Amino acid sequence: MKTKIPKDWNIQGGQVKTAFANSGSRAAYQALGDNKNTIIFVPGKSTDSEFSNTAFASLNGSPLPDLESPIAKFTVKTVDGLPTLENTFYDGFASAAQELADAVEKYGWKDAQRMIATANIVNTSTISQTKALNILDRVLGLQTRSFFLELAVTKIPAPQLVFTVDEYAEGSVQAKVPEMLEADLISHTETRTTKTLYKNVGHIAETEEAQMMASHNTMALRQDKTIRDMARLLNSQIATEMETATDVSGSDWGSLDATYHNSVYSPSSDIQGVVTTIRGNGFNVDYMAVHDRVATDFLTNTHIRGQGGQGPAYGQTVMALNQNVINVPGFPTIIVDQAKTATIATVGSKDAVWLGDGPTIVANYENVQGGYRGWMIKSWKFPYLSQAGAIRDLTGVSA
């Protein structure tokens, strides 16, 4: 008859071992042979360990219990006048032990061994739990969103951590010069500005003990988060520099009238005004950078999508509400990023903001005396609004 792993362990008074534990241990060890894992139950006092009345696993064919692998805790209680040895299994070991016995009964020790590891059955339930752990790694605060404001700047290589900006102003040609009169000379001015890149640094460290005891590779997870946070920081710095541009008052694109719930203001009027100014200053208009809320107010504005969503831009905008780079006919490319202020739409040319792009250094180090390992990333950057005439901030476009 197939052996069942009991839930209770009955003993006579004064006895410190169970016949089932000893005979089961010997039978399991003999069946498995050398260099195999064995389930060994040893109730009673374990003299070389802090454990008492505890069952252990035996690894690699040893007939002795592995005191680092407790299986169950036992307590002696009196039931119906008889001392009864009751057990509490660690981590559901009773189910695992029973599955082992069933597997051996069905497949024999050789095939059953492929299904177990340290007295645990490897089955779909085990695999499912492993998947859950992998998913857990993805929710430990890691950032996964992307950043888009680098699309709105011009990168300037700066390996020496400095870059110079030369600006010049040329006078205008003279129109309708009368016959026999000498034209005026056109004036010309030059200026040079030197900018020094600043350093963004991510620095993490973990003790040796923390790395060896952790269930996950927390150092690798923290490195990934730190690299992503470097991108977030640079993105925020670009947004801040953009918003030092000249302000132009706009209207609330999300405002609706109380009667028909149509948009009160048209974004076209605000945008076209600053586009005209920028082009008049001699620059192309490449983008409009906005916060998510401003983008939503723009795309749902009835002057843009039309009544009932039938306007010429509706087909392009309704599909783009969750995108970060949006093209709407008749308007600059829209870059959506949460680093932007939720009340401002920045309209400009890529020539307006330059990004000094210096070296990036990644280093690992170990402090042997202190007993910890560290990791550091350093990146030298500098966003700079170099062409004031090529950019404008429309303020108050969302509320």
Buried (B, 14 or more C-beta within 10 A) or exposed (E): EEBEBEEEBBBEEEEEBBEBBBEBBEEBBEEBEEEBBBBBBBBBEBEEEEBEBBBBBBBEEBEEBBBEBBBBBBEBEEEEEEBBBBBEBEEEBBBBBBBBBBBBEEEEBEEBBEBBEEBBBEEEEBEEEEEEEEEEBEEEEEEEEEBBBBBBBBEBEBEEBBBEBEEEEEEEEEEEEEEEEEEEEEEEEEEEEEBEBBEBEBEBBBEBEBEEEEEEEBBEBBBBBBBBBBBBBBBBBBBEBBBBBEEBEBBBBBEBEEEEEEBBBBBBEBBBBBBEBBEEBEBEBBBBBBBBBBBBBBBBBBBBBEEEEEBEBBEBBEEBEEEBEBEBEEBBBBBBBBBBBBBBBBBBBBBBBBBBBBEEEEEEEEEEEEEBBBBBBBBBBBBBBBBEBBBBBBBBBBE
